[in-house]
């Protein structure tokens, strides 16, 4: 009975994959569905709208992008699974999600390594990213480009969180990924799980005193109306990886493969630039709204970095010692 159920499940997954891939290439126009958890107005999706226009012009409409933003096809884990089996052809998947299937991608979550937007460009165009891409091909995915959703910072209600001694006992909402939970536990804070739609009310009612996240998320949920202290820790950068289903891609003509590769290369760079511009725009909005913005000096950043170093040691064996050390060298990171 169990064996029969297993066989049926495998056959159903294969059928879903076949239908998804075949429907995407049926007819004269190739439909490329692209999944993302990001909202429609995010730089990651706006860049894909521009890429679609490029494809219509340069490819004479041979390929058309159909966006599925805001997790329309399910949670990101489900979207990633759909992408792997071919039920959707493309996706902009966060580095957090990719790290669950590819150990090397955990470098994207290592705190205080990527320090500025120059580092973002350097890593996006590095051999390290190409190697992550090669590893992902073994999992049915092809890396097409690197996008961004900005740096992680801290918004707080009662006081700025700047020095290590500011953190003990602070209830802070973090994205429930192990690296961030570990970071705030090491700082003595209390990482608190709060669903994204409930953050604003939780800040108002004192259920939490601070939030960790990127500017686009804090702005979208209007956290800055309650939390009036922003510390530019920029401890982690938020990455999106543009991926396509490998089987689907290899089924395209050589001309269409090149067209897509050129398009993703061009517009993933646009996505990174737009993400930086978006962050700059939000900083101005926060200033106008009376938010105190604190930029860490070198000593303050190093004090927080030192506390986070055990996280690097914890992930050394997961990522691979050689790969992690090469990442440090590429980013000029000194422990």
KAQUIDA-V415339 format. One record per residue. N is the residue number from 0. RES is the residue in one letter. SS is DSSP state (A for helix, B for strand, O for the rest). D_FIRST is the distance of its C-alpha to the first C-alpha in Angstrom with 1 decimal. Layout:
n=N res=RES ss=SS d_first=D_FIRST
n=N res=RES ss=SS d_first=D_FIRST
This chain:
n=0 res=X ss=O d_first=0.0
n=1 res=X ss=A d_first=3.8
n=2 res=X ss=A d_first=5.4
n=3 res=X ss=A d_first=5.1
n=4 res=X ss=A d_first=6.3
n=5 res=X ss=A d_first=8.6
n=6 res=X ss=A d_first=10.0
n=7 res=X ss=A d_first=10.7
n=8 res=X ss=A d_first=12.4
n=9 res=X ss=A d_first=14.4
n=10 res=X ss=A d_first=15.4
n=11 res=X ss=A d_first=16.6
n=12 res=X ss=A d_first=18.6
n=13 res=X ss=A d_first=20.1
n=14 res=X ss=A d_first=21.1
n=15 res=X ss=A d_first=22.6
n=16 res=X ss=A d_first=24.6
n=17 res=X ss=A d_first=25.7
n=18 res=X ss=A d_first=26.9
n=19 res=X ss=A d_first=28.6
n=20 res=X ss=A d_first=30.5
n=21 res=X ss=A d_first=31.4
n=22 res=X ss=A d_first=32.7
n=23 res=X ss=A d_first=34.8
n=24 res=X ss=A d_first=36.7
n=25 res=X ss=O d_first=37.0
n=26 res=X ss=O d_first=40.5
n=27 res=X ss=O d_first=43.7
n=28 res=X ss=O d_first=43.1
n=29 res=X ss=B d_first=40.4
n=30 res=X ss=B d_first=38.9
n=31 res=X ss=B d_first=38.0
n=32 res=X ss=B d_first=36.3
n=33 res=X ss=B d_first=37.2
n=34 res=X ss=B d_first=35.4
n=35 res=X ss=B d_first=37.4
n=36 res=X ss=O d_first=37.5
n=37 res=X ss=O d_first=41.2
n=38 res=X ss=O d_first=43.2
n=39 res=X ss=O d_first=44.9
n=40 res=X ss=O d_first=48.3
n=41 res=X ss=O d_first=47.3
n=42 res=X ss=A d_first=48.9
n=43 res=X ss=A d_first=45.5
n=44 res=X ss=A d_first=44.9
n=45 res=X ss=A d_first=48.6
n=46 res=X ss=A d_first=48.7
n=47 res=X ss=A d_first=45.9
n=48 res=X ss=A d_first=47.8
n=49 res=X ss=A d_first=50.7
n=50 res=X ss=A d_first=48.6
n=51 res=X ss=A d_first=47.4
n=52 res=X ss=A d_first=51.1
n=53 res=X ss=A d_first=51.8
n=54 res=X ss=A d_first=49.0
n=55 res=X ss=A d_first=50.4
n=56 res=X ss=A d_first=53.9
n=57 res=X ss=A d_first=53.3
n=58 res=X ss=O d_first=50.3
n=59 res=X ss=O d_first=51.8
n=60 res=X ss=O d_first=48.7
n=61 res=X ss=O d_first=46.2
n=62 res=X ss=B d_first=43.9
n=63 res=X ss=B d_first=43.6
n=64 res=X ss=B d_first=42.1
n=65 res=X ss=B d_first=40.2
n=66 res=X ss=B d_first=40.1
n=67 res=X ss=B d_first=37.4
n=68 res=X ss=O d_first=39.3
n=69 res=X ss=O d_first=38.7
n=70 res=X ss=O d_first=35.0
n=71 res=X ss=O d_first=34.5
n=72 res=X ss=O d_first=31.1
n=73 res=X ss=O d_first=29.9
n=74 res=X ss=O d_first=30.7
n=75 res=X ss=A d_first=31.8
n=76 res=X ss=A d_first=28.6
n=77 res=X ss=A d_first=26.8
n=78 res=X ss=A d_first=29.7
n=79 res=X ss=A d_first=29.5
n=80 res=X ss=A d_first=25.8
n=81 res=X ss=A d_first=26.6
n=82 res=X ss=A d_first=29.5
n=83 res=X ss=A d_first=27.5
n=84 res=X ss=A d_first=25.0
n=85 res=X ss=O d_first=27.9
n=86 res=X ss=O d_first=27.3
n=87 res=X ss=O d_first=30.9
n=88 res=X ss=O d_first=33.4
n=89 res=X ss=B d_first=35.6
n=90 res=X ss=B d_first=36.0
n=91 res=X ss=B d_first=38.5
n=92 res=X ss=B d_first=36.5
n=93 res=X ss=B d_first=38.2
n=94 res=X ss=A d_first=38.8
n=95 res=X ss=A d_first=37.1
n=96 res=X ss=A d_first=33.8
n=97 res=X ss=A d_first=34.3
n=98 res=X ss=O d_first=34.9
n=99 res=X ss=O d_first=31.3
n=100 res=X ss=O d_first=30.1
n=101 res=X ss=O d_first=33.4
n=102 res=X ss=A d_first=35.3
n=103 res=X ss=A d_first=38.6
n=104 res=X ss=A d_first=38.6
n=105 res=X ss=A d_first=39.4
n=106 res=X ss=A d_first=43.0
n=107 res=X ss=A d_first=43.1
n=108 res=X ss=A d_first=42.8
n=109 res=X ss=O d_first=45.3
n=110 res=X ss=O d_first=48.1
n=111 res=X ss=O d_first=51.7
n=112 res=X ss=O d_first=51.4
n=113 res=X ss=O d_first=51.6
n=114 res=X ss=O d_first=54.9
n=115 res=X ss=O d_first=56.1
n=116 res=X ss=A d_first=55.5
n=117 res=X ss=A d_first=57.0
n=118 res=X ss=A d_first=54.3
n=119 res=X ss=A d_first=51.7
n=120 res=X ss=A d_first=53.1
n=121 res=X ss=A d_first=53.4
n=122 res=X ss=A d_first=49.8
n=123 res=X ss=A d_first=48.5
n=124 res=X ss=O d_first=50.3
n=125 res=X ss=O d_first=49.7
n=126 res=X ss=A d_first=48.1
n=127 res=X ss=A d_first=45.8
n=128 res=X ss=A d_first=44.2
n=129 res=X ss=A d_first=43.9
n=130 res=X ss=A d_first=42.1
n=131 res=X ss=A d_first=39.6
n=132 res=X ss=A d_first=39.1
n=133 res=X ss=A d_first=38.4
n=134 res=X ss=A d_first=35.8
n=135 res=X ss=A d_first=34.1
n=136 res=X ss=A d_first=34.0
n=137 res=X ss=O d_first=31.5
n=138 res=X ss=O d_first=29.3
n=139 res=X ss=O d_first=29.8
n=140 res=X ss=B d_first=32.8
n=141 res=X ss=B d_first=36.5
n=142 res=X ss=B d_first=39.2
n=143 res=X ss=B d_first=41.9
n=144 res=X ss=B d_first=44.1
n=145 res=X ss=B d_first=44.8
n=146 res=X ss=B d_first=45.6
n=147 res=X ss=B d_first=46.7
n=148 res=X ss=B d_first=46.7
n=149 res=X ss=B d_first=49.6
n=150 res=X ss=B d_first=50.3
n=151 res=X ss=B d_first=49.0
n=152 res=X ss=B d_first=51.9
n=153 res=X ss=B d_first=52.5
n=154 res=X ss=B d_first=53.7
n=155 res=X ss=B d_first=55.1
n=156 res=X ss=O d_first=56.8
n=157 res=X ss=O d_first=59.2
n=158 res=X ss=O d_first=60.4
n=159 res=X ss=O d_first=59.8
n=160 res=X ss=O d_first=57.4
n=161 res=X ss=O d_first=59.2
n=162 res=X ss=O d_first=59.8
n=163 res=X ss=A d_first=57.3
n=164 res=X ss=A d_first=59.1
n=165 res=X ss=A d_first=58.3
n=166 res=X ss=O d_first=54.6
n=167 res=X ss=O d_first=54.0
n=168 res=X ss=O d_first=52.5
n=169 res=X ss=O d_first=52.2
n=170 res=X ss=B d_first=49.1
n=171 res=X ss=B d_first=47.8
n=172 res=X ss=B d_first=45.0
n=173 res=X ss=O d_first=43.2
n=174 res=X ss=O d_first=40.3
n=175 res=X ss=O d_first=37.5
n=176 res=X ss=O d_first=37.4
n=177 res=X ss=A d_first=37.9
n=178 res=X ss=A d_first=41.1
n=179 res=X ss=A d_first=42.9
n=180 res=X ss=A d_first=41.8
n=181 res=X ss=A d_first=43.0
n=182 res=X ss=A d_first=46.3
n=183 res=X ss=A d_first=47.2
n=184 res=X ss=A d_first=46.4
n=185 res=X ss=A d_first=48.7
n=186 res=X ss=O d_first=51.3
n=187 res=X ss=O d_first=51.0
n=188 res=X ss=O d_first=49.8
n=189 res=X ss=B d_first=46.9
n=190 res=X ss=B d_first=44.2
n=191 res=X ss=B d_first=43.0
n=192 res=X ss=O d_first=39.8
n=193 res=X ss=O d_first=41.0
n=194 res=X ss=O d_first=39.2
n=195 res=X ss=A d_first=41.3
n=196 res=X ss=A d_first=42.5
n=197 res=X ss=A d_first=43.7
n=198 res=X ss=A d_first=45.9
n=199 res=X ss=A d_first=49.1
n=200 res=X ss=A d_first=49.0
n=201 res=X ss=A d_first=48.0
n=202 res=X ss=A d_first=51.1
n=203 res=X ss=A d_first=53.3
n=204 res=X ss=A d_first=52.3
n=205 res=X ss=O d_first=52.4
n=206 res=X ss=O d_first=48.8
n=207 res=X ss=O d_first=49.1
n=208 res=X ss=O d_first=52.3
n=209 res=X ss=B d_first=51.3
n=210 res=X ss=B d_first=48.7
n=211 res=X ss=B d_first=47.7
n=212 res=X ss=B d_first=46.9
n=213 res=X ss=B d_first=48.3
n=214 res=X ss=A d_first=51.2
n=215 res=X ss=A d_first=49.3
n=216 res=X ss=A d_first=46.8
n=217 res=X ss=A d_first=49.6
n=218 res=X ss=A d_first=51.7
n=219 res=X ss=A d_first=49.0
n=220 res=X ss=O d_first=48.4
n=221 res=X ss=O d_first=52.2
n=222 res=X ss=A d_first=52.0
n=223 res=X ss=A d_first=55.5
n=224 res=X ss=A d_first=56.9
n=225 res=X ss=O d_first=56.2
n=226 res=X ss=O d_first=56.0
n=227 res=X ss=O d_first=59.4
n=228 res=X ss=B d_first=59.2
n=229 res=X ss=B d_first=57.5
n=230 res=X ss=B d_first=57.4
n=231 res=X ss=B d_first=56.9
n=232 res=X ss=O d_first=54.9
n=233 res=X ss=O d_first=53.0
n=234 res=X ss=O d_first=50.9
n=235 res=X ss=O d_first=47.9
n=236 res=X ss=B d_first=47.7
n=237 res=X ss=B d_first=45.0
n=238 res=X ss=B d_first=43.5
n=239 res=X ss=B d_first=41.5
n=240 res=X ss=B d_first=40.1
n=241 res=X ss=B d_first=40.1
n=242 res=X ss=B d_first=37.1
n=243 res=X ss=B d_first=35.7
n=244 res=X ss=B d_first=32.4
n=245 res=X ss=A d_first=33.3
n=246 res=X ss=A d_first=31.7
n=247 res=X ss=A d_first=33.4
n=248 res=X ss=A d_first=36.7
n=249 res=X ss=A d_first=36.7
n=250 res=X ss=O d_first=36.2
n=251 res=X ss=O d_first=39.5
n=252 res=X ss=O d_first=42.8
n=253 res=X ss=A d_first=45.0
n=254 res=X ss=A d_first=47.4
n=255 res=X ss=A d_first=44.9
n=256 res=X ss=A d_first=43.5
n=257 res=X ss=A d_first=47.0
n=258 res=X ss=A d_first=47.7
n=259 res=X ss=A d_first=44.8
n=260 res=X ss=A d_first=45.6
n=261 res=X ss=A d_first=49.2
n=262 res=X ss=A d_first=48.4
n=263 res=X ss=A d_first=46.1
n=264 res=X ss=A d_first=48.6
n=265 res=X ss=A d_first=51.4
n=266 res=X ss=A d_first=49.6
n=267 res=X ss=A d_first=47.8
n=268 res=X ss=A d_first=51.3
n=269 res=X ss=A d_first=52.4
n=270 res=X ss=A d_first=49.6
n=271 res=X ss=A d_first=50.8
n=272 res=X ss=A d_first=54.4
n=273 res=X ss=A d_first=53.5
n=274 res=X ss=A d_first=51.6
n=275 res=X ss=A d_first=54.7
n=276 res=X ss=A d_first=56.9
n=277 res=X ss=A d_first=54.6
n=278 res=X ss=A d_first=54.9
n=279 res=X ss=A d_first=58.7
n=280 res=X ss=A d_first=58.8
n=281 res=X ss=A d_first=56.8
n=282 res=X ss=A d_first=59.2
n=283 res=X ss=A d_first=62.1
n=284 res=X ss=A d_first=60.4
n=285 res=X ss=A d_first=59.9
n=286 res=X ss=A d_first=63.5
n=287 res=X ss=A d_first=64.8
n=288 res=X ss=O d_first=62.7
n=289 res=X ss=O d_first=64.4
n=290 res=X ss=O d_first=61.6
n=291 res=X ss=B d_first=63.1
n=292 res=X ss=B d_first=61.7
n=293 res=X ss=B d_first=62.1
n=294 res=X ss=B d_first=61.8
n=295 res=X ss=O d_first=61.2
n=296 res=X ss=O d_first=63.9
n=297 res=X ss=A d_first=63.1
n=298 res=X ss=A d_first=63.6
n=299 res=X ss=A d_first=61.4
n=300 res=X ss=A d_first=58.6
n=301 res=X ss=A d_first=58.9
n=302 res=X ss=A d_first=58.8
n=303 res=X ss=A d_first=55.4
n=304 res=X ss=A d_first=54.2
n=305 res=X ss=A d_first=55.1
n=306 res=X ss=A d_first=53.0
n=307 res=X ss=A d_first=50.0
n=308 res=X ss=A d_first=50.3
n=309 res=X ss=A d_first=47.8
n=310 res=X ss=A d_first=45.1
n=311 res=X ss=A d_first=46.0
n=312 res=X ss=A d_first=45.7
n=313 res=X ss=A d_first=42.3
n=314 res=X ss=A d_first=40.9
n=315 res=X ss=A d_first=42.8
n=316 res=X ss=A d_first=40.0
n=317 res=X ss=A d_first=37.4
n=318 res=X ss=A d_first=39.5
n=319 res=X ss=O d_first=41.1
n=320 res=X ss=A d_first=44.7
n=321 res=X ss=A d_first=46.3
n=322 res=X ss=A d_first=44.7
n=323 res=X ss=A d_first=45.8
n=324 res=X ss=A d_first=49.3
n=325 res=X ss=A d_first=49.7
n=326 res=X ss=A d_first=48.7
n=327 res=X ss=A d_first=51.4
n=328 res=X ss=A d_first=54.0
n=329 res=X ss=A d_first=53.1
n=330 res=X ss=O d_first=53.7
n=331 res=X ss=O d_first=56.7
n=332 res=X ss=O d_first=55.0
n=333 res=X ss=O d_first=56.6
n=334 res=X ss=O d_first=55.1
